[in-house]
Each structure stands twice: as C-alpha cells, then as structure tokens.
Amino acid sequence: MQRPAWLPDSFVLTLIALVVLASVLPVHGAAAHWAAWLTNAAIALLFFLHGAKLSFAAVVQGLSHWRLHGFVLGVTFIAFPLLGWAAQPLLVPLLGQELARGVLYFCVLPSTVQSAIALTSMARGNVSVAVCAAAVSSLLGVFLTPALVLLLLGSAVEGIDFGQALVRVMVQLLLPFALGQVARRWIGGWVARHKALLKQVDQSSIYLVIYTAFSKAVVDGIWQQLPLASLLLLVLCCLAVLALALAGCHWATGRLGFATEDRITALFGGSQKSLATGVPIAQVLFTGGSMGALLLPLMIYHQVQLMACAALARRFQARSTGAPP
C-alpha cells in the first residue's frame, strides 16, 4: 500500500513516537545515566565509522573548504546572535522576559555535532566538511558562546573551565574520528560495503538524542512550567527562527555558488543549535533566575530542528536516489 503524500515518513514518525514515549515514560535515575552513556557511545561509534569511511584526502579536502567553513561559522556566531538580539523587542511582550532571553541564549550557541553530521550523511551532503565544521563550531563555541552571552545578555558570568571543555570535545569528537582514520586501512573496505550499517548508526544516534534529551526535559517539569497557549506561542517562535535560518542558508549558499553537497552541509550545520553544549554552559554562566525558563526555548528548538531537518534530509536522500520522497 502506497504511503499517502501528507503522511511523514517512518523516520519522522519514529521521532514523534519517541517524544511521546519520553513524555509518558521518561528515562531517569540510574537508567538516565546508562542512557547517556549509550548515547555517547553511539556518537563515538558514528565518528569512528565516518573516520573509517572517509579517505585522508577527503578529510584534507574538507578542511580546505574555507569558504564553506566561514559561512557556517558566520551564520552560527554572527547572523544567529544578531537575529535573536534584534527580535527581543518583539519577543519580550509576546513571551515574557525570561523566555525571550532563552531564545536569545540558544541563538548564541554552537551548532550540533552528531545530528548535523548524521543528517548531512542521510541527505548525501559533504560529510567530510560537516565533520570538520562541527568540530570547529564546537571548539570555538567554548570560547565564543560565553563572550556572546556576556555581550548580549549581560549576565553575571562565573569561571569557565575551558580546558575541561576542550578535552571533552577532543575525546568525544576528534579522537574517535582519528581512530577511524587509522583503522581505515583494515576496515575501510568493509565499511564501504556496509553503507546500511552507517545509515543505521546515523539514525540511531538521532533517536537516542531525542529520547534522552526530551526525557530530561520531562523529568525537569517541562509540561508544568507553561500554560498550553504560551507553549504554543513559543513553539511558533522557534519554528519562525528555524524557517528564517533555513531560508537564509538556502538563499545565501545559492547566491555564493556553492555546490549542492556543500549547500546541504551549510543548511544543516548553519541552522542547528546544540542542546548538549547549551545546557552545561548555561549551568556555568547563569546565576539565579529560572533555569527552566531559560532552557525551555532551547529544548523546544532542539526538538523542532531535528524533526524538520530530518524530514528535509529524507527528501534530499530520496531526490538523490530517484525514489519518491
């Protein structure tokens, strides 16, 4: 039986099901610890397999795409913060001071790591550039996000352990990729013959992030913090920000003459914001106030970006293979 055109594909439906499951049966306590460990392991495996799949020449080529890297970083750390700052006069009366500040906060965060790369891979984008762009964004975010928070939000900032944050990025991101590069001579052919395995790891990492992140939000009381009307307004604001980011990236990369694969990479790398980075940075930077209200816009934007970009990635994938979307 042919799938109706209006019905989302199984991947997006699975994401929705995971949000519902997290709302009803969130993982917490000791189980949350193991779920976080499993998520980190999936991320490490994802980078290891991409390292084994990509030739060293492809990695060097990815690093050499300075125009694309500059574009993604410009969108992430210049265009996004300016958008969030300029929208404050509209957002404050609409959402209130705390939620408006939360929107501005997620605008200054670095891009996602695992989901941007997984979605780029699914969409047949330039994975080597996506890996490098995610690494650079995460590394610079450790320094630039606190500076942007101080500049735009004026919050009291406590000390930040930059060394520990850098080590975490190196261990979770770059080390598995480097090990995959080393192991490529032995397993590169096997990985190339089992592309379905890499696809499953891509999707599984997104599933784990969705379930564990939303479980934590539910445990922290996401549904008790806002009435339904305010929550819907916040969702619409997040959708508007995402739509502007996607449309802006699509238009600008076309004007700049980027290849299709690079445009896909810029689309996902430039439009997404990292929940995994945003939560610990917020815990360090902000003193007092309602952390839930500050992080709620980030939580919602994170879910919206993954679902919307997952649907886009599947359409790009179907278009590249000639299959119906």
ROMITOR-213178 format. One record per residue: x, y, z of N, C-alpha, C, O in turn. Coordinates in steps of 0.1 Angstrom, whole numbers, plus 5000, padded with zeros to 4 digits. Layout:
# ROMITOR-213178
REC n.px n.py n.pz ca.px ca.py ca.pz c.px c.py c.pz o.px o.py o.pz
REC    X    Y    Z     X     Y     Z    X    Y    Z    X    Y    Z
...
END
This chain:
# ROMITOR-213178
REC n.px n.py n.pz ca.px ca.py ca.pz c.px c.py c.pz o.px o.py o.pz
REC 5009 4988 5000  5000  5000  5000 5009 5012 5000 5018 5014 5008
REC 5006 5022 4990  5014  5034  4989 5012 5043 5001 5000 5046 5005
REC 5022 5049 5006  5021  5059  5017 5015 5072 5012 5019 5077 5001
REC 5005 5077 5019  4999  5090  5015 5009 5101 5015 5018 5101 5023
REC 5008 5110 5005  5018  5121  5004 5018 5130 5016 5029 5135 5020
REC 5007 5131 5024  5007  5140  5035 5013 5134 5048 5015 5141 5057
REC 5015 5121 5048  5020  5114  5059 5035 5114 5060 5041 5111 5050
REC 5041 5118 5072  5055  5118  5073 5061 5104 5071 5054 5094 5073
REC 5074 5103 5068  5080  5090  5066 5082 5084 5080 5080 5090 5090
REC 5087 5071 5079  5088  5063  5092 5098 5069 5101 5097 5068 5113
REC 5109 5076 5096  5119  5082  5104 5113 5093 5112 5115 5093 5125
REC 5106 5102 5106  5100  5113  5113 5089 5108 5123 5088 5113 5134
REC 5081 5098 5119  5071  5092  5128 5078 5086 5140 5072 5087 5151
REC 5089 5080 5138  5096  5074  5149 5101 5085 5159 5100 5083 5171
REC 5105 5096 5154  5109  5107  5162 5097 5112 5171 5099 5115 5183
REC 5086 5114 5164  5074  5118  5171 5070 5108 5182 5067 5112 5193
REC 5071 5095 5179  5068  5085  5188 5077 5085 5200 5073 5083 5212
REC 5090 5088 5198  5100  5089  5209 5097 5101 5218 5099 5100 5230
REC 5092 5112 5213  5088  5123  5221 5076 5119 5230 5076 5123 5242
REC 5067 5113 5224  5055  5108  5232 5059 5098 5242 5055 5099 5254
REC 5068 5089 5239  5073  5079  5248 5080 5086 5260 5079 5082 5271
REC 5089 5096 5256  5096  5103  5267 5087 5110 5276 5090 5112 5288
REC 5076 5115 5271  5066  5122  5279 5059 5113 5288 5055 5117 5300
REC 5057 5101 5284  5049  5091  5292 5059 5083 5301 5056 5081 5313
REC 5070 5078 5295  5079  5070  5303 5093 5076 5301 5102 5070 5294
REC 5096 5087 5307  5110  5093  5306 5120 5085 5313 5117 5079 5324
REC 5132 5084 5308  5143  5077  5314 5148 5086 5325 5150 5098 5323
REC 5150 5081 5337  5155  5089  5348 5163 5081 5358 5163 5068 5357
REC 5170 5087 5367  5177  5080  5377 5189 5073 5372 5196 5078 5363
REC 5191 5060 5376  5203  5052  5371 5201 5049 5357 5211 5048 5349
REC 5189 5047 5352  5186  5044  5338 5191 5056 5329 5196 5054 5318
REC 5189 5068 5334  5193  5080  5326 5208 5080 5325 5214 5084 5314
REC 5215 5076 5335  5230  5075  5334 5234 5066 5323 5243 5069 5315
REC 5228 5054 5323  5231  5044  5313 5227 5049 5299 5234 5046 5289
REC 5216 5056 5298  5211  5061  5285 5221 5072 5280 5224 5072 5268
REC 5226 5080 5289  5236  5090  5285 5249 5083 5280 5255 5087 5270
REC 5253 5073 5287  5265  5065  5283 5263 5059 5270 5272 5060 5261
REC 5251 5053 5267  5248  5047  5254 5248 5057 5243 5253 5055 5232
REC 5243 5069 5246  5242  5080  5236 5257 5084 5233 5260 5086 5221
REC 5265 5086 5243  5279  5090  5240 5286 5079 5232 5294 5082 5223
REC 5283 5066 5235  5289  5055  5228 5285 5055 5213 5293 5053 5204
REC 5272 5058 5211  5267  5059  5197 5274 5070 5189 5277 5069 5178
REC 5276 5082 5196  5282  5093  5190 5297 5089 5186 5301 5092 5175
REC 5304 5083 5195  5317  5079  5193 5318 5069 5181 5327 5070 5173
REC 5309 5059 5181  5308  5050  5170 5305 5057 5157 5311 5053 5147
REC 5296 5066 5157  5293  5074  5145 5306 5080 5139 5308 5079 5127
REC 5313 5087 5148  5325  5094  5143 5336 5084 5139 5344 5087 5130
REC 5337 5073 5146  5347  5063  5142 5344 5057 5128 5353 5056 5120
REC 5331 5054 5126  5328  5049  5113 5329 5059 5101 5334 5055 5090
REC 5326 5072 5104  5329  5082  5094 5344 5084 5092 5348 5086 5080
REC 5352 5082 5102  5366  5083  5100 5371 5072 5092 5380 5074 5084
REC 5365 5060 5094  5370  5048  5086 5364 5049 5072 5371 5043 5063
REC 5353 5056 5070  5348  5057  5056 5355 5067 5048 5357 5065 5036
REC 5359 5078 5054  5364  5089  5046 5379 5087 5044 5387 5084 5054
REC 5384 5089 5032  5398  5088  5029 5405 5101 5035 5399 5111 5037
REC 5418 5100 5038  5425  5111  5043 5425 5123 5033 5424 5134 5037
REC 5425 5120 5020  5424  5131  5010 5411 5138 5012 5410 5150 5010
REC 5400 5130 5015  5387  5137  5016 5387 5146 5029 5380 5156 5029
REC 5394 5141 5039  5394  5150  5051 5402 5163 5049 5398 5173 5053
REC 5413 5162 5042  5421  5174  5038 5413 5183 5030 5413 5195 5031
REC 5405 5177 5020  5397  5185  5012 5386 5192 5020 5382 5203 5017
REC 5381 5185 5030  5371  5191  5039 5376 5203 5046 5370 5213 5047
REC 5388 5202 5051  5395  5213  5058 5398 5224 5049 5398 5236 5053
REC 5400 5221 5036  5403  5232  5027 5391 5240 5022 5393 5250 5015
REC 5379 5236 5026  5367  5243  5022 5365 5256 5031 5355 5256 5038
REC 5374 5265 5030  5374  5276  5039 5362 5285 5037 5357 5291 5047
REC 5357 5286 5025  5345  5295  5023 5333 5289 5030 5325 5296 5036
REC 5332 5276 5029  5320  5269  5035 5321 5270 5050 5311 5273 5057
REC 5333 5267 5056  5335  5268  5070 5332 5282 5075 5326 5284 5085
REC 5337 5292 5067  5335  5306  5071 5320 5310 5071 5315 5317 5079
REC 5313 5304 5061  5299  5307  5060 5291 5301 5072 5283 5308 5079
REC 5294 5288 5075  5287  5282  5087 5290 5289 5100 5281 5291 5108
REC 5303 5292 5102  5306  5299  5114 5300 5313 5115 5296 5318 5125
REC 5299 5320 5103  5293  5333  5103 5278 5333 5106 5273 5341 5113
REC 5271 5322 5101  5257  5321  5104 5256 5318 5119 5247 5323 5126
REC 5264 5309 5124  5263  5304  5138 5266 5315 5148 5258 5316 5158
REC 5277 5322 5146  5281  5331  5157 5279 5346 5154 5283 5355 5162
REC 5274 5349 5142  5272  5363  5138 5257 5365 5135 5250 5373 5141
REC 5252 5358 5124  5238  5361  5120 5228 5356 5130 5218 5364 5133
REC 5230 5345 5136  5220  5340  5146 5220 5349 5158 5209 5353 5162
REC 5231 5352 5164  5230  5362  5176 5224 5375 5172 5216 5380 5180
REC 5227 5380 5161  5220  5393  5157 5205 5391 5155 5198 5401 5158
REC 5201 5380 5149  5187  5377  5148 5180 5377 5162 5169 5383 5163
REC 5186 5369 5171  5180  5368  5184 5180 5382 5191 5170 5385 5198
REC 5190 5390 5190  5191  5403  5196 5180 5412 5190 5174 5420 5198
REC 5179 5412 5177  5170  5422  5170 5156 5418 5173 5147 5427 5173
REC 5153 5405 5176  5139  5401  5178 5134 5403 5193 5123 5401 5196
REC 5143 5407 5202  5139  5409  5216 5128 5419 5218 5119 5416 5226
REC 5127 5431 5211  5116  5439  5213 5102 5433 5210 5092 5437 5215
REC 5102 5423 5201  5090  5416  5197 5087 5405 5206 5076 5402 5210
REC 5098 5398 5211  5096  5385  5218 5093 5388 5233 5085 5381 5239
REC 5098 5399 5239  5096  5402  5253 5081 5404 5256 5076 5397 5265
REC 5074 5412 5249  5059  5413  5251 5051 5401 5248 5041 5398 5253
REC 5057 5393 5238  5050  5381  5234 5052 5369 5243 5042 5362 5246
REC 5064 5367 5248  5067  5355  5256 5071 5359 5270 5070 5350 5279
REC 5074 5371 5273  5079  5374  5286 5094 5375 5286 5101 5370 5277
REC 5100 5382 5296  5114  5384  5297 5123 5372 5297 5132 5371 5290
REC 5119 5362 5306  5127  5350  5307 5128 5341 5295 5138 5337 5290
REC 5116 5339 5289  5116  5331  5277 5122 5338 5265 5129 5332 5257
REC 5120 5351 5264  5127  5359  5253 5142 5358 5255 5149 5357 5245
REC 5147 5359 5267  5161  5357  5270 5166 5343 5266 5177 5341 5262
REC 5157 5333 5268  5161  5320  5264 5162 5318 5249 5171 5310 5245
REC 5154 5325 5241  5155  5325  5227 5168 5331 5223 5175 5325 5214
REC 5172 5342 5229  5185  5348  5226 5196 5339 5230 5207 5339 5223
REC 5194 5332 5241  5205  5323  5245 5208 5312 5235 5220 5310 5232
REC 5198 5306 5230  5201  5295  5221 5206 5300 5208 5213 5293 5200
REC 5204 5313 5205  5209  5319  5192 5224 5320 5193 5231 5321 5182
REC 5230 5321 5205  5245  5323  5206 5252 5310 5207 5264 5310 5209
REC 5245 5298 5207  5252  5285  5209 5258 5280 5196 5254 5284 5185
REC 5268 5271 5197  5274  5265  5186 5264 5255 5179 5253 5252 5185
REC 5268 5250 5168  5259  5241  5160 5260 5227 5167 5269 5224 5175
REC 5250 5219 5164  5250  5205  5169 5262 5198 5162 5268 5202 5153
REC 5265 5186 5168  5276  5178  5163 5271 5166 5156 5271 5165 5144
REC 5266 5156 5164  5262  5143  5159 5250 5145 5149 5250 5138 5138
REC 5240 5153 5152  5228  5153  5144 5231 5160 5131 5226 5156 5120
REC 5239 5171 5131  5242  5178  5118 5250 5169 5109 5247 5169 5097
REC 5259 5160 5114  5267  5151  5106 5258 5140 5101 5258 5136 5089
REC 5250 5134 5110  5241  5123  5106 5231 5128 5095 5229 5121 5086
REC 5225 5140 5097  5216  5145  5087 5222 5148 5074 5217 5145 5063
REC 5234 5154 5075  5242  5156  5062 5245 5143 5055 5244 5143 5043
REC 5249 5133 5062  5251  5120  5056 5239 5114 5050 5239 5109 5038
REC 5227 5115 5057  5215  5110  5051 5211 5117 5039 5205 5111 5029
REC 5213 5130 5038  5209  5139  5027 5219 5138 5015 5217 5145 5005
REC 5230 5131 5017  5240  5130  5006 5248 5143 5005 5251 5147 4994
REC 5250 5149 5016  5258  5161  5016 5273 5158 5017 5277 5147 5016
REC 5281 5169 5019  5296  5168  5021 5299 5164 5035 5301 5173 5043
REC 5300 5151 5038  5302  5147  5052 5316 5151 5057 5317 5155 5069
REC 5326 5151 5049  5339  5154  5054 5340 5169 5059 5346 5172 5069
REC 5333 5178 5051  5332  5192  5056 5323 5193 5068 5326 5201 5077
REC 5313 5185 5069  5304  5185  5080 5311 5182 5093 5309 5188 5103
REC 5319 5171 5092  5327  5167  5104 5336 5178 5109 5337 5181 5120
REC 5343 5184 5099  5353  5195  5103 5345 5207 5108 5349 5213 5118
REC 5334 5211 5101  5326  5222  5106 5321 5220 5120 5321 5229 5128
REC 5316 5208 5123  5310  5205  5136 5321 5206 5146 5319 5212 5157
REC 5333 5201 5143  5344  5202  5153 5348 5216 5156 5350 5220 5167
REC 5350 5224 5145  5354  5238  5146 5343 5246 5154 5347 5254 5163
REC 5331 5244 5151  5320  5251  5157 5320 5248 5172 5318 5257 5181
REC 5321 5235 5176  5321  5231  5190 5333 5237 5197 5332 5242 5209
REC 5345 5237 5191  5357  5242  5197 5356 5257 5200 5358 5262 5210
REC 5351 5264 5189  5350  5279  5190 5339 5282 5200 5339 5293 5207
REC 5328 5274 5200  5317  5277  5209 5321 5278 5224 5315 5285 5231
REC 5331 5270 5228  5336  5270  5242 5340 5284 5245 5339 5288 5257
REC 5346 5291 5236  5351  5305  5238 5341 5316 5234 5339 5325 5242
REC 5335 5314 5223  5326  5325  5217 5313 5326 5224 5308 5337 5226
REC 5307 5314 5228  5294  5315  5234 5294 5323 5248 5285 5331 5249
REC 5303 5320 5257  5303  5328  5269 5305 5343 5266 5300 5352 5273
REC 5314 5346 5256  5316  5360  5253 5304 5367 5247 5300 5378 5250
REC 5296 5359 5239  5284  5365  5233 5273 5366 5244 5265 5376 5244
REC 5273 5357 5253  5263  5358  5264 5266 5370 5272 5257 5378 5276
REC 5278 5373 5275  5282  5385  5283 5279 5398 5276 5274 5407 5281
REC 5281 5397 5262  5279  5409  5254 5264 5412 5252 5260 5424 5253
REC 5256 5402 5249  5242  5404  5245 5232 5402 5257 5222 5409 5257
REC 5236 5394 5267  5226  5392  5278 5231 5399 5291 5222 5402 5299
REC 5244 5402 5292  5248  5410  5303 5247 5402 5316 5246 5408 5327
REC 5247 5389 5315  5245  5380  5327 5258 5380 5335 5269 5381 5330
REC 5257 5378 5348  5268  5375  5357 5275 5362 5353 5268 5352 5353
REC 5287 5363 5350  5294  5351  5345 5305 5346 5355 5313 5354 5359
REC 5304 5333 5358  5314  5327  5367 5325 5321 5358 5325 5322 5346
REC 5335 5316 5365  5346  5310  5358 5342 5298 5350 5333 5290 5353
REC 5348 5296 5338  5346  5285  5329 5358 5277 5328 5369 5282 5325
REC 5357 5264 5329  5369  5255  5328 5370 5252 5313 5365 5242 5308
REC 5377 5261 5306  5379  5259  5291 5387 5247 5288 5384 5240 5278
REC 5397 5244 5296  5405  5232  5294 5397 5219 5294 5398 5210 5286
REC 5388 5218 5304  5380  5206  5305 5370 5205 5293 5368 5194 5288
REC 5364 5216 5289  5355  5216  5278 5363 5212 5265 5357 5205 5257
REC 5375 5217 5263  5382  5213  5251 5386 5199 5251 5385 5192 5241
REC 5390 5193 5263  5393  5179  5264 5381 5171 5260 5382 5161 5253
REC 5369 5175 5265  5357  5167  5262 5354 5167 5247 5350 5156 5242
REC 5355 5178 5240  5353  5178  5226 5363 5170 5219 5360 5162 5209
REC 5376 5170 5223  5386  5162  5217 5383 5147 5219 5385 5140 5209
REC 5379 5144 5231  5377  5129  5234 5365 5124 5227 5365 5113 5221
REC 5354 5132 5227  5341  5127  5222 5340 5128 5207 5332 5121 5201
REC 5347 5137 5201  5345  5140  5187 5357 5137 5178 5356 5129 5169
REC 5369 5143 5181  5380  5142  5172 5388 5128 5174 5393 5123 5164
REC 5389 5123 5187  5396  5111  5189 5390 5099 5182 5397 5092 5175
REC 5376 5097 5183  5370  5085  5175 5372 5087 5160 5375 5077 5153
REC 5371 5099 5155  5373  5101  5141 5388 5098 5137 5390 5092 5126
REC 5397 5102 5145  5411  5100  5142 5414 5085 5142 5422 5079 5134
REC 5408 5078 5152  5410  5063  5153 5404 5056 5141 5409 5046 5136
REC 5392 5061 5136  5387  5056  5124 5396 5058 5112 5397 5049 5104
REC 5402 5069 5111  5412  5071  5101 5423 5062 5101 5428 5056 5091
REC 5428 5059 5113  5439  5049  5115 5434 5035 5111 5442 5028 5105
REC 5422 5032 5115  5417  5018  5112 5412 5016 5098 5409 5005 5094
REC 5412 5027 5090  5406  5026  5077 5413 5016 5068 5407 5009 5060
REC 5426 5015 5070  5434  5006  5061 5430 4991 5063 5432 4983 5055
REC 5424 4988 5075  5419  4975  5078 5404 4973 5076 5400 4962 5071
REC 5396 4983 5079  5382  4981  5078 5375 4990 5069 5363 4990 5067
REC 5383 4999 5061  5377  5008  5052 5368 5001 5042 5357 5006 5038
REC 5373 4990 5036  5366  4983  5026 5353 4977 5031 5343 4978 5025
REC 5354 4972 5043  5342  4966  5050 5331 4976 5052 5319 4974 5050
REC 5335 4988 5057  5326  4999  5060 5319 5004 5047 5307 5006 5046
REC 5327 5005 5036  5322  5009  5023 5312 4999 5018 5302 5003 5011
REC 5314 4986 5020  5304  4976  5016 5292 4975 5024 5282 4969 5020
REC 5292 4981 5036  5281  4980  5045 5275 4994 5048 5275 4999 5060
REC 5271 5002 5038  5266  5015  5040 5254 5016 5048 5251 5025 5055
REC 5246 5005 5048  5234  5004  5056 5237 5005 5071 5229 5011 5078
REC 5248 4999 5075  5252  5000  5089 5255 5014 5093 5250 5019 5104
REC 5262 5022 5084  5264  5036  5088 5251 5044 5088 5250 5053 5097
REC 5242 5041 5080  5229  5047  5080 5222 5044 5093 5216 5053 5099
REC 5222 5032 5097  5216  5028  5110 5222 5035 5122 5215 5040 5131
REC 5235 5037 5122  5242  5044  5133 5238 5058 5132 5236 5064 5143
REC 5237 5064 5120  5233  5078  5119 5219 5080 5126 5217 5089 5134
REC 5210 5072 5121  5196  5074  5126 5195 5070 5141 5188 5077 5149
REC 5202 5060 5145  5201  5056  5159 5207 5066 5169 5201 5069 5180
REC 5217 5073 5164  5222  5084  5173 5212 5095 5175 5211 5101 5185
REC 5205 5098 5164  5194  5109  5165 5183 5104 5174 5178 5112 5182
REC 5179 5091 5173  5169  5086  5182 5173 5087 5196 5165 5091 5205
REC 5185 5083 5199  5190  5084  5213 5190 5098 5218 5186 5101 5230
REC 5195 5107 5210  5195  5121  5215 5181 5127 5217 5178 5133 5227
REC 5172 5124 5208  5158  5128  5210 5152 5122 5223 5146 5130 5231
REC 5153 5110 5225  5147  5103  5237 5153 5108 5250 5146 5111 5259
REC 5166 5108 5251  5173  5112  5263 5171 5126 5266 5169 5130 5278
REC 5172 5135 5256  5171  5149  5258 5157 5153 5263 5155 5161 5272
REC 5147 5147 5256  5133  5150  5260 5129 5144 5273 5121 5150 5280
REC 5135 5132 5276  5132  5126  5289 5137 5135 5300 5130 5137 5310
REC 5149 5141 5299  5154  5150  5309 5145 5163 5310 5143 5167 5321
REC 5140 5168 5299  5131  5179  5299 5118 5176 5306 5113 5184 5314
REC 5113 5164 5304  5101  5160  5311 5103 5158 5326 5095 5163 5334
REC 5114 5152 5329  5117  5150  5344 5119 5163 5350 5116 5165 5362
REC 5125 5173 5343  5127  5187  5349 5114 5195 5349 5114 5206 5354
REC 5103 5189 5344  5090  5196  5345 5086 5205 5334 5080 5215 5336
REC 5090 5201 5322  5088  5210  5310 5073 5213 5308 5069 5224 5304
REC 5064 5203 5311  5050  5205  5309 5043 5212 5320 5031 5217 5319
REC 5049 5214 5332  5043  5222  5343 5048 5237 5343 5042 5245 5351
REC 5057 5240 5334  5063  5254  5335 5055 5264 5328 5055 5276 5331
REC 5047 5260 5318  5040  5269  5309 5025 5265 5307 5023 5253 5305
REC 5016 5274 5306  5003  5270  5301 5004 5267 5286 5013 5270 5279
REC 4994 5260 5281  4994  5255  5267 4995 5266 5257 5002 5265 5247
REC 4988 5277 5259  4988  5288  5250 5002 5294 5249 5007 5297 5237
REC 5009 5296 5260  5023  5301  5260 5032 5292 5253 5042 5296 5246
REC 5030 5279 5256  5039  5269  5249 5037 5269 5234 5047 5268 5227
REC 5025 5270 5230  5023  5271  5215 5029 5283 5209 5035 5282 5198
REC 5028 5294 5216  5035  5307  5211 5050 5305 5210 5056 5309 5200
REC 5056 5298 5220  5070  5296  5220 5074 5286 5208 5084 5288 5202
REC 5066 5276 5206  5068  5267  5195 5068 5274 5182 5077 5272 5173
REC 5058 5283 5180  5057  5291  5168 5069 5300 5166 5074 5302 5155
REC 5074 5306 5177  5086  5315  5176 5098 5306 5172 5106 5311 5164
REC 5100 5295 5178  5111  5286  5174 5110 5282 5159 5120 5281 5152
REC 5098 5279 5155  5096  5275  5141 5100 5287 5132 5106 5285 5121
REC 5096 5299 5136  5099  5311  5128 5114 5313 5127 5119 5316 5116
REC 5121 5311 5138  5136  5313  5138 5142 5302 5129 5151 5305 5121
REC 5138 5290 5130  5143  5279  5122 5140 5281 5107 5149 5279 5099
REC 5128 5286 5104  5125  5288  5090 5133 5299 5084 5138 5298 5073
REC 5136 5310 5092  5145  5321  5087 5159 5316 5085 5165 5320 5075
REC 5164 5307 5094  5177  5302  5093 5179 5293 5081 5188 5294 5073
REC 5169 5284 5079  5169  5275  5067 5168 5283 5054 5176 5281 5045
REC 5159 5292 5054  5157  5300  5041 5169 5309 5038 5173 5310 5027
REC 5175 5315 5049  5186  5323  5047 5198 5315 5042 5206 5320 5033
REC 5201 5303 5048  5212  5295  5044 5210 5290 5029 5219 5290 5021
REC 5198 5286 5026  5195  5282  5012 5197 5293 5002 5203 5291 4992
REC 5192 5305 5005  5193  5316  4996 5208 5320 4995 5213 5322 4984
REC 5215 5322 5006  5228  5327  5006 5238 5317 4999 5247 5322 4991
REC 5237 5304 5002  5246  5295  4995 5244 5294 4980 5253 5291 4973
REC 5231 5296 4976  5228  5297  4962 5235 5309 4955 5240 5308 4945
REC 5234 5320 4962  5240  5332  4957 5255 5332 4957 5262 5337 4948
REC 5261 5324 4966  5275  5323  4967 5281 5312 4957 5293 5310 4956
REC 5272 5305 4951  5276  5295  4941 5281 5282 4947 5289 5275 4940
REC 5277 5278 4959  5282  5265  4964 5276 5253 4957 5265 5254 4951
REC 5283 5242 4957  5278  5230  4951 5267 5225 4959 5265 5228 4971
REC 5259 5216 4953  5247  5210  4960 5251 5204 4973 5244 5206 4984
REC 5262 5196 4973  5266  5189  4985 5270 5199 4996 5267 5196 5008
REC 5277 5209 4992  5281  5219  5002 5269 5227 5007 5269 5231 5019
REC 5259 5230 4999  5247  5237  5003 5239 5229 5013 5234 5234 5023
REC 5239 5216 5012  5232  5207  5022 5240 5208 5035 5234 5209 5045
REC 5253 5207 5034  5261  5208  5046 5259 5221 5054 5257 5221 5066
REC 5259 5232 5046  5257  5245  5052 5242 5246 5058 5240 5253 5068
REC 5233 5240 5051  5219  5241  5056 5217 5235 5070 5211 5241 5078
REC 5223 5223 5072  5222  5216  5085 5231 5221 5095 5228 5223 5107
REC 5244 5224 5091  5253  5230  5100 5250 5244 5105 5253 5247 5116
REC 5244 5252 5096  5242  5266  5100 5229 5268 5107 5227 5278 5115
REC 5219 5259 5106  5206  5261  5112 5204 5255 5125 5194 5258 5132
REC 5213 5246 5130  5210  5239  5142 5218 5245 5154 5228 5251 5152
REC 5212 5242 5166  5219  5247  5178 5220 5235 5188 5211 5226 5188
REC 5230 5234 5195  5234  5223  5203 5228 5223 5217 5231 5232 5225
REC 5219 5214 5220  5214  5212  5234 5224 5207 5243 5225 5211 5255
REC 5232 5198 5238  5243  5192  5247 5253 5202 5251 5259 5200 5262
REC 5256 5212 5243  5265  5222  5247 5258 5233 5255 5264 5239 5264
REC 5246 5236 5252  5239  5247  5258 5235 5245 5272 5236 5255 5280
REC 5232 5233 5276  5228  5231  5290 5239 5232 5300 5238 5240 5309
REC 5251 5226 5298  5262  5228  5307 5267 5242 5307 5271 5247 5318
REC 5268 5249 5296  5272  5262  5296 5263 5271 5304 5268 5280 5311
REC 5250 5269 5302  5240  5277  5310 5242 5275 5325 5241 5285 5333
REC 5245 5263 5329  5246  5260  5343 5259 5267 5349 5259 5270 5361
REC 5268 5269 5340  5281  5276  5345 5279 5291 5344 5284 5298 5353
REC 5272 5296 5334  5272  5311  5332 5262 5318 5340 5265 5329 5345
REC 5250 5312 5342  5239  5320  5348 5238 5317 5363 5239 5305 5367
REC 5236 5327 5370  5233  5326  5385 5220 5331 5388 5216 5342 5383
REC 5212 5324 5396  5199  5328  5400 5189 5327 5388 5193 5321 5378
REC 5177 5331 5390  5167  5331  5380 5162 5317 5377 5166 5307 5384
REC 5153 5316 5368  5147  5303  5364 5155 5296 5353 5154 5300 5341
REC 5162 5286 5356  5170  5279  5346 5160 5272 5336 5163 5270 5324
REC 5149 5267 5341  5139  5260  5333 5134 5270 5322 5133 5266 5310
REC 5130 5282 5326  5125  5292  5316 5136 5296 5306 5133 5298 5294
REC 5149 5296 5310  5160  5299  5301 5162 5288 5291 5165 5291 5280
REC 5161 5276 5296  5165  5264  5287 5153 5259 5279 5155 5252 5270
REC 5141 5262 5283  5129  5257  5276 5129 5261 5261 5126 5252 5253
REC 5132 5273 5257  5133  5276  5243 5143 5267 5235 5141 5263 5224
REC 5154 5265 5242  5165  5256  5236 5160 5242 5234 5162 5236 5224
REC 5153 5237 5244  5147  5223  5244 5138 5222 5232 5138 5212 5225
REC 5129 5232 5231  5119  5231  5220 5125 5233 5206 5122 5226 5197
REC 5134 5243 5205  5141  5245  5193 5149 5232 5189 5149 5229 5177
REC 5155 5226 5198  5163  5214  5195 5154 5203 5189 5157 5196 5180
REC 5142 5201 5195  5133  5191  5190 5128 5195 5176 5127 5186 5167
REC 5124 5208 5175  5119  5212  5162 5129 5211 5151 5126 5207 5140
REC 5141 5215 5154  5152  5214  5143 5155 5200 5139 5157 5198 5127
REC 5155 5191 5148  5158  5177  5144 5146 5171 5136 5149 5164 5126
REC 5134 5174 5140  5123  5168  5132 5122 5174 5118 5120 5167 5108
REC 5123 5188 5118  5122  5195  5105 5133 5191 5096 5131 5188 5084
REC 5145 5191 5101  5157  5188  5093 5158 5173 5089 5163 5169 5079
REC 5152 5164 5098  5151  5150  5094 5142 5148 5082 5146 5141 5073
REC 5131 5155 5082  5122  5155  5070 5129 5160 5058 5128 5154 5047
REC 5137 5171 5059  5144  5176  5048 5155 5167 5043 5157 5165 5031
REC 5162 5161 5052  5172  5151  5049 5167 5139 5041 5173 5135 5031
REC 5155 5134 5045  5149  5123  5038 5145 5127 5024 5146 5119 5015
REC 5140 5139 5022  5137  5144  5009 5149 5146 5000 5149 5142 4988
REC 5160 5151 5005  5172  5152  4998 5177 5138 4994 5181 5136 4983
REC 5176 5129 5003  5180  5115  5001 5172 5108 4990 5178 5102 4981
REC 5159 5110 4991  5150  5104  4980 5153 5111 4967 5153 5104 4957
REC 5155 5124 4967  5158  5130  4954 5171 5126 4948 5172 5124 4935
REC 5181 5123 4956  5194  5119  4951 5194 5105 4945 5201 5101 4936
REC 5185 5096 4951  5184  5082  4946 5173 5080 4936 5172 5070 4930
REC 5165 5091 4934  5154  5089  4924 5141 5083 4930 5132 5080 4922
REC 5141 5080 4943  5130  5074  4949 5120 5084 4953 5123 5096 4955
REC 5107 5080 4955  5097  5090  4959 5099 5095 4973 5103 5086 4982
REC 5098 5108 4976  5101  5113  4990 5091 5108 5000 5092 5111 5012
END
